[in-house]
């Protein structure tokens, strides 16, 4: 029962991504890709005080991490921070690899080369990409599939997320080909906005190519 409460509460925070100009807590949740393969996730949420208290929230998150690590290995997920400011909450997790993020959150996340993505069954040939200067690009015209990296990440309706990479972002999937608003955010970031819809709660994938 306790594990179920932890999963539901963390999922609820992940879907409550409204910001209001905080100084310590960022306005938008984020996922940052490390060059060493590690993943840092910052979940930002907003709740009424009578819905939770910080001690129980931290205890539930820590319990969820402990249960996951018992099955997947020590430090496969680490709860690094739980903070509150102006009725907004930040939870920061560090994952040893993209697969740990995937399994812990039940959300799609792949980080690897274009070649590796293709070998794992991702249908990249049908994705319409766009470059930083607004030019369309197809997978077949991209150079060095053995070295060029891609992040594939899923988001659900009402979510807003900043995806940070350790290298320069080259291409993103065109917004017109999905229900998402995917936009460049600096040289190494992408902002993904998934509009709210009452008809569909399925995750939609975004594709970010970087070097």
Secondary structure, 3 states (H helix, E strand, C coil): CHHHHHHHHHHHHHHCCCCCCCCCCCCCEEEEECCCCCEEEEEEEECCHHHCCHHHHHHHHHHHHHHHHHHHCCCCEEEEEEEEECCEEEEEEEECCHHHHHHHHCCCEEEEEHHHHHHCCCCHHHCCEEECCCCEECHHHCCCCCCCEEEEEEECCCCEEEEECCCCEEEEECHHHCCEEEEECCCCEEEEEECCCCCCCCCEEEEEEEC
